């Protein structure tokens, strides 16, 4: 039996320990928040620099003062101002918004499916939107852009349902690698059908832009429709981030914490479909942004999707703005397809991840 003196010593020791633990934990948490703040600040600065560089450089290089004047004191009578305001500014802003949308879509699909190979291009979602664009060009060539957005969304939704249906129908149910294989099969099928439509209706030239991907054709009229919708959906995605974090930890953990898995997965997939469909309607089938960027964000900031989703949005915008700049600068005055520039990074990265996951096949 413990004496009163020993019990008093134990109590005093416990009372000393709690403040000591707090004195260690609090600085660690504070340091983590400071690191996150610095990381987001650095990423935002990098995006601002990338946008400024993309506006400044091209077939005709422009001075800093000219760019500043054109952006904040636009004079339509000056040719340099018109180049910036009517050509470069909408395409650069479009690249930033679409890059953010594709990266956020990739982070959501990776979290929902717990599939490290998740991407709207790899899973065939882009192919569905692209197929509907081809059908629209063949039968309804004069559709307004607003209608094309809706049709692209429906095409992305169609391919998503097909991919998940194929994956779930296999013995053993839906697994990350079966989802990837189903996506590859669906993308190949819809890609072949799109090519057939393009050849039969002589649309190869018209669809070349959508096949390779690019933001050169984005105008202010499109951006006024596209930007508000994508920004709202990206903000909505950040609201889903906490639930996605729980799902990424496993279904059992999420269910024990009271999460409605079916509802969150449905909302998440619809969000992905909207982001992918709208992006394809403006910039074509740009793949790998949603594959590469979330992995980089996760490596930099950890596994909490409340941090991954917004950081992915910023880094995705940086990647596509720089890819567009590289496409313009590689062989001026000719331009390469932006999808090619992204693929130089995305294809090796995909092969690396696929090799890591090969044991699940």
DODRENDREN-451650 format. One line per field, with one value per residue (C-alpha): residue number from 1; residue in three letters; x, z, y negated. Coordinates in pm, 1 decimal, decimal comma, padded with zeros to 6 digits. Layout:
BEGIN
n = c(NUM;...) .
res = c(ALA;...) .
xx = c(X;...) .
zz = c(Z;...) .
yy = c(Y;...) .
This chain:
BEGIN
n = c(1;2;3;4;5;6;7;8;9;10;11;12;13;14;15;16;17;18;19;20;21;22;23;24;25;26;27;28;29;30;31;32;33;34;35;36;37;38;39;40;41;42;43;44;45;46;47;48;49;50;51;52;53;54;55;56;57;58;59;60;61;62;63;64;65;66;67;68;69;70;71;72;73;74;75;76;77;78;79;80;81;82;83;84;85;86;87;88;89;90;91;92;93;94;95;96;97;98;99;100;101;102;103;104;105;106;107;108;109;110;111;112;113;114;115;116;117;118;119;120;121;122;123;124;125;126;127;128;129;130;131;132;133;134;135;136;137;138;139;140;141;142;143;144;145;146;147;148;149;150;151;152;153;154;155;156;157;158;159;160;161;162;163;164;165;166;167;168;169;170;171;172;173;174;175;176;177;178;179;180;181;182;183;184;185;186;187;188;189;190;191;192;193;194;195;196;197;198;199;200;201;202;203;204;205;206;207;208;209;210;211;212;213;214;215;216;217;218;219;220;221;222;223;224;225;226;227;228;229;230;231;232;233;234;235;236;237;238;239;240;241;242;243;244;245;246;247;248;249;250;251;252;253;254;255;256;257;258;259;260;261;262;263;264;265;266;267;268;269;270;271;272;273;274;275;276;277;278;279;280;281;282;283;284;285;286;287;288;289;290;291;292;293;294;295;296;297;298;299;300;301;302;303;304;305;306;307;308;309;310;311;312;313;314;315;316;317;318;319;320;321;322;323;324;325;326;327;328;329;330;331;332;333;334;335;336;337;338;339;340;341;342;343;344;345;346;347;348;349;350;351;352;353;354;355;356;357;358;359;360;361) .
res = c(UNK;UNK;UNK;UNK;UNK;UNK;UNK;UNK;UNK;UNK;UNK;UNK;UNK;UNK;UNK;UNK;UNK;UNK;UNK;UNK;UNK;UNK;UNK;UNK;UNK;UNK;UNK;UNK;UNK;UNK;UNK;UNK;UNK;UNK;UNK;UNK;UNK;UNK;UNK;UNK;UNK;UNK;UNK;UNK;UNK;UNK;UNK;UNK;UNK;UNK;UNK;UNK;UNK;UNK;UNK;UNK;UNK;UNK;UNK;UNK;UNK;UNK;UNK;UNK;UNK;UNK;UNK;UNK;UNK;UNK;UNK;UNK;UNK;UNK;UNK;UNK;UNK;UNK;UNK;UNK;UNK;UNK;UNK;UNK;UNK;UNK;UNK;UNK;UNK;UNK;UNK;UNK;UNK;UNK;UNK;UNK;UNK;UNK;UNK;UNK;UNK;UNK;UNK;UNK;UNK;UNK;UNK;UNK;UNK;UNK;UNK;UNK;UNK;UNK;UNK;UNK;UNK;UNK;UNK;UNK;UNK;UNK;UNK;UNK;UNK;UNK;UNK;UNK;UNK;UNK;UNK;UNK;UNK;UNK;UNK;UNK;UNK;UNK;UNK;UNK;UNK;UNK;UNK;UNK;UNK;UNK;UNK;UNK;UNK;UNK;UNK;UNK;UNK;UNK;UNK;UNK;UNK;UNK;UNK;UNK;UNK;UNK;UNK;UNK;UNK;UNK;UNK;UNK;UNK;UNK;UNK;UNK;UNK;UNK;UNK;UNK;UNK;UNK;UNK;UNK;UNK;UNK;UNK;UNK;UNK;UNK;UNK;UNK;UNK;UNK;UNK;UNK;UNK;UNK;UNK;UNK;UNK;UNK;UNK;UNK;UNK;UNK;UNK;UNK;UNK;UNK;UNK;UNK;UNK;UNK;UNK;UNK;UNK;UNK;UNK;UNK;UNK;UNK;UNK;UNK;UNK;UNK;UNK;UNK;UNK;UNK;UNK;UNK;UNK;UNK;UNK;UNK;UNK;UNK;UNK;UNK;UNK;UNK;UNK;UNK;UNK;UNK;UNK;UNK;UNK;UNK;UNK;UNK;UNK;UNK;UNK;UNK;UNK;UNK;UNK;UNK;UNK;UNK;UNK;UNK;UNK;UNK;UNK;UNK;UNK;UNK;UNK;UNK;UNK;UNK;UNK;UNK;UNK;UNK;UNK;UNK;UNK;UNK;UNK;UNK;UNK;UNK;UNK;UNK;UNK;UNK;UNK;UNK;UNK;UNK;UNK;UNK;UNK;UNK;UNK;UNK;UNK;UNK;UNK;UNK;UNK;UNK;UNK;UNK;UNK;UNK;UNK;UNK;UNK;UNK;UNK;UNK;UNK;UNK;UNK;UNK;UNK;UNK;UNK;UNK;UNK;UNK;UNK;UNK;UNK;UNK;UNK;UNK;UNK;UNK;UNK;UNK;UNK;UNK;UNK;UNK;UNK;UNK;UNK;UNK;UNK;UNK;UNK;UNK;UNK;UNK;UNK;UNK;UNK;UNK;UNK;UNK;UNK;UNK;UNK;UNK;UNK;UNK;UNK;UNK;UNK) .
xx = c(00000,0;00134,3;00215,9;00064,0;00407,7;00456,5;00105,5;00171,5;00497,7;00318,8;00047,7;00304,1;00496,8;00178,0;00095,3;00442,7;00419,2;00104,0;00250,8;00573,5;00383,5;00185,6;00504,6;00637,9;00317,9;00210,1;00532,3;00517,0;00158,8;00247,6;00550,0;00326,9;00079,4;00360,5;00504,3;00162,6;00115,6;00460,4;00394,0;00063,4;00218,4;00512,6;00275,2;00057,8;00365,0;00485,3;00145,4;00152,8;00503,9;00399,9;00096,8;00307,1;00571,1;00304,9;00151,2;00489,2;00655,8;00547,0;00599,7;00635,5;00815,7;00678,2;00825,4;00708,2;00572,1;00373,7;00219,3;00130,8;-00023,3;-00223,6;-00366,4;-00455,6;-00484,6;-00609,5;-00593,7;-00766,4;-00586,4;-00245,7;-00159,1;00051,7;-00237,3;-00473,4;-00230,3;-00224,0;-00589,3;-00756,2;-00514,4;-00280,0;-00480,0;-00784,7;-00572,3;-00343,5;-00633,1;-00811,2;-00502,6;-00482,6;-00849,8;-00855,7;-00528,4;-00677,0;-00998,1;-00816,7;-00584,4;-00873,7;-01066,7;-00764,0;-00723,8;-01093,7;-01094,2;-00777,2;-00928,9;-01272,4;-01140,2;-00814,9;-00651,7;-00311,0;-00353,1;-00677,9;-00706,6;-00987,6;-00778,9;-00657,0;-01007,7;-01166,5;-01377,9;-01216,8;-01276,8;-01651,8;-01662,9;-01447,0;-01677,8;-01980,4;-01787,5;-01717,9;-02085,5;-02184,9;-01943,6;-02077,6;-02450,9;-02483,1;-02182,6;-02326,8;-02408,9;-02347,6;-02072,1;-02314,3;-02484,7;-02148,3;-02061,1;-02377,9;-02315,5;-01953,6;-02074,9;-02322,0;-02046,7;-01816,9;-02103,0;-02173,3;-01812,0;-01790,2;-02095,0;-01950,4;-01610,8;-01754,9;-02007,3;-01735,0;-01512,0;-01788,2;-01910,8;-01582,0;-01557,5;-01436,1;-01590,1;-01433,4;-01064,9;-00829,7;-00648,4;-00971,7;-01096,2;-00780,3;-00813,5;-01183,4;-01088,6;-00824,9;-01071,8;-01340,6;-01094,9;-00978,2;-01335,7;-01458,3;-01134,1;-01182,1;-01542,8;-01437,5;-01172,3;-01426,3;-01667,7;-01387,7;-01283,3;-01636,2;-01756,8;-01420,7;-01373,2;-01009,0;-00890,6;-01166,5;-01106,1;-00725,8;-00730,7;-00947,6;-00740,2;-00408,9;-00546,4;-00480,1;-00598,0;-00519,9;-00885,1;-01021,1;-01187,2;-01339,0;-01689,2;-01608,3;-01420,3;-01717,8;-01923,9;-01651,2;-01465,4;-01753,9;-01878,9;-01534,9;-01440,1;-01766,4;-01719,5;-01357,0;-01475,2;-01743,1;-01467,9;-01287,1;-01605,2;-01593,9;-01227,2;-01278,6;-01509,5;-01266,8;-00988,2;-01199,6;-01279,5;-00909,9;-00843,7;-01076,2;-01448,5;-01457,6;-01301,8;-01537,1;-01846,0;-01744,9;-01724,2;-02079,0;-01998,6;-02255,9;-02018,5;-02265,5;-02370,1;-02014,9;-01891,4;-02183,7;-02127,9;-01754,7;-01796,5;-02048,5;-01800,3;-01525,6;-01754,4;-01842,2;-01476,1;-01365,0;-01655,2;-01621,6;-01243,3;-01266,4;-01527,4;-01276,7;-00931,1;-00975,2;-00850,0;-00554,3;-00442,7;-00209,6;-00258,1;-00492,6;-00252,1;00073,5;-00029,1;-00215,4;00084,9;00313,4;00071,1;00046,4;00424,4;00456,4;00173,6;00061,9;-00247,9;-00519,0;-00739,1;-00837,2;-00482,5;-00431,7;-00732,0;-00649,3;-00276,6;-00354,5;-00565,8;-00274,5;-00010,5;-00237,3;-00280,8;00098,8;00160,7;-00081,8;00022,4;00388,7;00299,6;00117,4;00416,2;00653,7;00427,8;00447,2;00819,6;00944,5;00934,3;00806,7;00603,4;00459,8;00294,0;00303,8;-00002,6;-00020,8;-00119,4;00216,4;00406,1;00209,9;00257,4;00635,9;00590,8;00275,3;00362,7;00686,0;00507,3;00216,7;00453,4;00635,9;00311,7;00182,4;00502,8;00457,8;00099,2;00162,4;00115,3;-00253,5;-00325,2) .
zz = c(00000,0;-00102,5;00172,1;00174,8;00097,0;-00214,3;-00339,5;-00291,8;-00481,9;-00770,1;-00783,2;-00783,9;-01058,1;-01268,7;-01219,1;-01337,2;-01641,2;-01796,5;-01835,0;-01963,8;-02232,0;-02327,8;-02349,3;-02603,4;-02806,1;-02846,9;-03016,9;-03250,0;-03352,6;-03387,1;-03602,8;-03823,4;-03877,5;-03957,6;-04208,5;-04373,2;-04392,9;-04547,5;-04796,0;-04909,8;-04930,2;-05135,9;-05367,9;-05418,0;-05493,8;-05740,1;-05912,8;-05936,2;-06088,0;-06331,9;-06446,4;-06489,0;-06689,0;-06907,8;-06985,4;-07055,3;-07277,2;-07610,1;-07979,9;-07884,1;-07556,8;-07360,5;-07084,5;-06723,9;-06751,6;-07064,3;-06898,4;-06585,8;-06790,9;-07009,8;-06711,6;-06492,5;-06743,7;-07061,6;-07376,2;-07670,0;-07922,0;-07833,0;-08011,2;-07720,7;-07481,7;-07713,3;-07739,2;-07361,5;-07288,3;-07573,2;-07632,8;-07344,9;-07038,1;-07103,5;-07201,0;-06897,4;-06654,1;-06825,4;-06785,5;-06415,5;-06346,5;-06552,6;-06395,1;-06051,0;-06147,7;-06286,5;-05985,2;-05738,6;-05936,3;-05915,2;-05541,2;-05483,2;-05695,4;-05526,5;-05183,6;-05263,5;-05429,3;-05230,0;-05568,6;-05612,7;-05991,6;-05984,0;-06248,4;-06474,2;-06779,8;-06657,7;-06544,4;-06878,3;-06752,1;-06995,5;-07279,4;-07216,3;-07235,2;-07547,6;-07714,1;-07662,1;-07798,6;-08115,4;-08149,0;-08101,3;-08371,6;-08610,3;-08567,6;-08404,4;-08521,0;-08421,9;-08058,9;-07817,3;-07562,3;-07269,0;-07426,8;-07501,0;-07128,7;-07034,4;-07295,0;-07180,9;-06826,0;-06941,9;-07138,0;-06835,1;-06621,7;-06876,3;-06879,9;-06499,0;-06462,8;-06724,4;-06550,9;-06205,7;-06349,1;-06522,4;-06216,5;-05976,3;-06202,6;-06175,3;-05918,3;-05587,6;-05636,4;-05703,6;-05612,5;-05696,9;-05968,7;-06121,1;-06133,1;-06318,9;-06568,8;-06621,1;-06682,0;-06937,0;-07121,1;-07121,8;-07238,7;-07523,4;-07628,5;-07623,8;-07783,2;-08072,9;-08118,4;-08111,4;-08376,7;-08590,9;-08574,1;-08654,7;-08963,5;-09090,9;-09057,1;-09157,7;-08820,7;-08762,4;-08805,9;-08585,6;-08310,1;-08320,0;-08055,1;-07819,1;-07873,4;-07783,9;-07529,8;-07519,8;-07387,1;-07690,7;-07792,1;-07460,7;-07492,8;-07240,6;-07344,1;-07248,1;-06935,2;-06803,8;-06807,9;-06711,4;-06432,6;-06186,4;-06210,9;-06166,3;-05879,2;-05698,5;-05747,1;-05627,8;-05315,2;-05268,1;-05297,2;-05002,7;-04799,8;-04879,3;-04782,1;-04419,6;-04522,9;-04797,9;-04536,4;-04332,1;-04637,6;-04731,0;-04386,9;-04465,1;-04478,5;-04128,3;-03972,4;-04163,6;-04067,4;-03700,9;-03708,9;-03844,1;-04206,4;-04476,0;-04724,6;-05012,0;-04992,0;-04970,7;-05254,7;-05473,6;-05403,1;-05458,0;-05789,5;-05914,5;-05822,0;-06015,6;-06317,5;-06319,4;-06292,4;-06565,1;-06802,7;-06790,1;-06826,7;-07137,3;-07292,1;-07277,8;-07306,0;-07444,5;-07297,2;-07081,1;-06875,2;-06581,7;-06402,0;-06156,1;-06118,7;-06051,0;-05852,1;-05560,1;-05496,3;-05483,7;-05247,9;-05024,8;-05009,2;-04913,1;-04662,5;-04535,2;-04565,6;-04451,8;-04752,2;-04593,3;-04684,7;-04992,9;-05188,7;-05170,3;-05221,7;-05521,1;-05667,3;-05646,9;-05771,7;-06054,1;-06167,9;-06158,7;-06358,4;-06640,3;-06667,0;-06696,1;-06938,6;-07160,1;-07143,1;-07235,0;-07524,4;-07663,4;-07606,2;-07731,4;-08102,2;-08152,9;-08334,5;-08359,1;-08051,6;-07916,5;-07758,3;-07385,6;-07331,7;-07473,1;-07225,6;-06929,8;-07057,2;-07039,6;-06662,6;-06627,3;-06822,7;-06631,1;-06305,1;-06394,4;-06483,2;-06152,8;-05953,4;-06156,3;-06080,1;-05709,4;-05720,5;-05947,1;-05666,3;-05641,8;-06001,1) .
yy = c(00000,0;-00341,2;-00587,8;-00936,0;-01088,2;-00871,1;-00954,7;-01326,2;-01295,0;-01114,0;-01384,3;-01660,6;-01482,5;-01452,0;-01816,8;-01910,6;-01680,6;-01834,4;-02183,8;-02031,9;-01834,9;-02145,5;-02347,1;-02094,3;-02035,8;-02399,4;-02518,5;-02215,7;-02299,8;-02665,1;-02578,4;-02359,1;-02642,8;-02884,5;-02635,6;-02595,2;-02971,3;-03015,6;-02735,0;-02885,0;-03232,2;-03105,7;-02917,0;-03226,8;-03438,9;-03175,0;-03182,9;-03563,2;-03551,4;-03277,4;-03478,6;-03792,6;-03602,1;-03438,2;-03777,2;-03938,8;-03678,8;-03540,2;-03600,3;-03966,1;-04039,8;-04331,8;-04547,7;-04543,9;-04897,4;-04807,0;-04502,4;-04702,0;-04981,5;-04741,8;-04555,5;-04854,6;-05141,9;-04976,8;-05190,1;-05021,6;-05244,7;-05091,4;-04766,2;-04636,1;-04691,4;-04504,0;-04209,9;-04180,3;-04249,1;-04061,0;-03772,0;-03698,7;-03794,0;-03570,8;-03271,1;-03306,6;-03350,9;-03063,4;-02843,3;-02931,3;-02855,6;-02534,9;-02415,3;-02473,7;-02290,7;-01984,7;-01963,6;-01988,2;-01724,4;-01493,9;-01544,7;-01468,0;-01153,1;-01025,6;-01083,4;-00939,4;-00622,1;-00596,6;-00545,7;-00712,2;-00685,3;-00883,0;-01155,5;-01273,4;-01185,3;-00845,9;-00745,2;-00834,8;-01125,7;-01370,4;-01122,9;-01131,8;-01509,3;-01498,3;-01246,4;-01470,9;-01769,9;-01567,2;-01470,2;-01834,1;-01947,8;-01682,1;-01741,4;-02086,1;-02291,7;-02629,5;-02556,0;-02846,1;-02800,0;-02778,7;-02477,3;-02315,2;-02341,9;-02154,0;-01883,5;-01843,2;-01793,7;-01526,2;-01351,5;-01349,9;-01214,6;-00941,0;-00820,9;-00834,6;-00609,4;-00373,2;-00354,7;-00287,2;-00041,4;00160,8;00156,8;00262,8;00544,4;00735,5;01019,1;00880,9;00539,6;00202,9;00166,5;-00121,8;00072,4;00207,8;-00148,8;-00251,5;00034,6;-00045,4;-00407,2;-00309,6;-00084,5;-00353,6;-00619,6;-00393,0;-00313,2;-00673,3;-00794,6;-00552,8;-00662,4;-01026,1;-00960,6;-00776,6;-01069,6;-01313,8;-01114,0;-01041,5;-01400,2;-01552,5;-01722,5;-01631,3;-01989,2;-02132,9;-01878,6;-01894,2;-02167,8;-01960,7;-01645,6;-01809,4;-02055,9;-02427,0;-02760,6;-02976,8;-02987,1;-03113,9;-03453,4;-03691,6;-03582,9;-03221,2;-03320,1;-03519,6;-03199,7;-02953,4;-03134,8;-03198,3;-02839,4;-02681,2;-02912,2;-02836,3;-02460,5;-02480,0;-02664,0;-02394,8;-02130,5;-02285,9;-02240,3;-01866,3;-01838,0;-01730,9;-01445,9;-01339,9;-01322,7;-01079,8;-00865,2;-00851,4;-00695,0;-00403,1;-00330,5;-00182,8;-00492,3;-00722,7;-00518,5;-00511,5;-00889,9;-00911,2;-00998,4;-00921,4;-00757,5;-00722,5;-01087,4;-01224,5;-01003,2;-01107,4;-01476,9;-01438,3;-01257,0;-01513,2;-01786,4;-01607,1;-01566,0;-01937,4;-02042,0;-01801,2;-01865,7;-02243,1;-02227,8;-02008,6;-02239,3;-02527,1;-02371,1;-02021,3;-01695,5;-01799,5;-01501,7;-01439,3;-01773,4;-01604,2;-01312,6;-01495,9;-01803,9;-01637,0;-01410,7;-01713,9;-01892,2;-01584,7;-01559,3;-01925,7;-01966,4;-01624,6;-01408,4;-01650,8;-01730,5;-02061,5;-02164,2;-01943,1;-02076,1;-02451,6;-02390,2;-02167,6;-02449,7;-02695,5;-02451,1;-02329,1;-02687,9;-02737,7;-02418,0;-02497,7;-02864,1;-02761,3;-02479,0;-02729,9;-02965,8;-02682,6;-02580,1;-02933,8;-02979,8;-02640,4;-02730,1;-03085,9;-03203,7;-02850,3;-02699,2;-02346,0;-02189,9;-02252,1;-01888,3;-01780,1;-01996,5;-01856,5;-01499,9;-01537,1;-01546,8;-01340,3;-01023,8;-00938,5;-01021,5;-00791,1;-00506,1;-00554,7;-00537,4;-00241,3;-00052,9;-00118,6;00012,2;00314,3;00568,5;00477,8;00581,2) .
